[in-house]
Amino acid sequence: MGFPDRIERTISLDRRPEDVWPALTAAEGLSSWFGASAEIDLRPGGAGSITFDAGMTVEFRVERVEEPNLFGYTWRLPNLPEDDPRRTYVEFTLERSDAGTLLRVTESGFAQLPVDIRRDTYESHREGWSRELAELSEHLHGA
């Protein structure tokens, strides 16, 4: 069996997809839970960036926008050289549920990474998505 190529996390939110959407796709929404600040041009091919509390900025490119059900982007991994073309793909899927929204985030593309950084990058992102989705839930529920 090869190295895992994808991370998938799911969370149930007691908000409608239309109410969750801005937290994932607007600069103000992203900076309220995912980073200290964010910029986004919400259209396929649009550029975006997220600056985290530690001061690290990660750039991304919007790939898919299907409001309010699907948002996808590719982003540059900070442990690769800046001119390295390899990216991972992150996709948020919002599905209406009895509770409100079933939100699934999937990040794929880890198998393409160099062996020396693959495991650490995968583990860091796996733990990161669990933490970030908890922060999103807290933000949406006013905690």
Residue pairs with C-beta under 8 A, 6 or more apart in sequence:
2 111
3 110
3 111
3 118
3 119
3 122
4 110
4 111
4 122
5 108
5 109
5 110
5 111
6 106
6 107
6 108
6 109
6 110
7 105
7 106
7 107
7 108
7 110
7 122
7 125
7 126
7 129
8 104
8 105
8 106
9 104
9 105
9 129
9 130
9 133
10 102
10 103
10 104
10 105
11 102
11 103
11 133
11 136
11 137
12 97
12 99
12 100
12 101
12 102
12 103
13 20
13 99
13 100
13 101
13 102
13 103
13 136
13 137
13 140
13 141
14 99
14 100
14 141
15 100
15 101
15 140
16 96
16 100
16 101
17 68
17 69
17 94
17 95
17 96
17 101
18 68
19 101
19 140
20 68
20 94
20 101
20 103
20 140
21 67
21 68
21 71
21 94
22 28
22 29
23 29
23 30
23 32
23 33
23 136
23 139
23 140
24 30
24 71
24 92
24 94
25 40
25 42
25 65
25 67
25 71
26 40
26 42
27 37
27 38
27 39
27 40
28 38
30 38
30 40
30 50
31 37
31 38
31 50
32 139
33 132
33 135
33 136
33 138
33 139
34 50
34 132
34 135
34 136
35 50
35 51
35 52
35 53
36 51
36 52
36 53
37 50
37 51
38 48
38 49
38 50
38 51
39 47
39 48
39 49
40 46
40 47
40 48
40 62
41 47
41 48
41 62
42 62
42 65
43 62
43 65
44 62
44 63
44 64
44 65
45 61
45 62
46 61
46 62
47 59
47 60
47 61
47 62
48 59
48 60
48 61
48 62
48 73
49 57
49 58
49 59
49 60
50 57
50 58
50 60
51 57
52 58
56 78
58 75
58 76
58 78
59 75
59 76
60 73
60 74
60 75
60 76
60 90
61 73
61 74
61 75
61 87
62 71
62 72
62 73
63 72
63 73
63 74
63 89
64 70
64 71
64 72
64 91
65 71
68 94
69 93
69 94
69 95
70 91
70 92
70 93
70 94
71 91
71 92
72 89
72 90
72 91
72 92
73 89
73 90
74 87
74 88
74 89
74 90
74 109
75 87
75 88
75 90
76 82
76 84
76 87
77 86
77 87
77 88
77 113
77 121
79 117
79 120
79 121
80 86
80 113
80 114
80 117
86 109
86 112
86 113
87 109
88 107
88 108
88 109
88 110
88 125
89 107
89 108
89 109
90 105
90 106
90 107
91 105
91 106
91 107
91 108
92 103
92 104
92 105
93 103
93 104
93 105
93 106
94 101
94 102
94 103
95 101
95 102
95 103
95 104
96 102
103 133
103 136
105 129
105 133
107 125
107 129
110 118
110 121
110 122
110 125
111 118
113 121
113 122
137 143
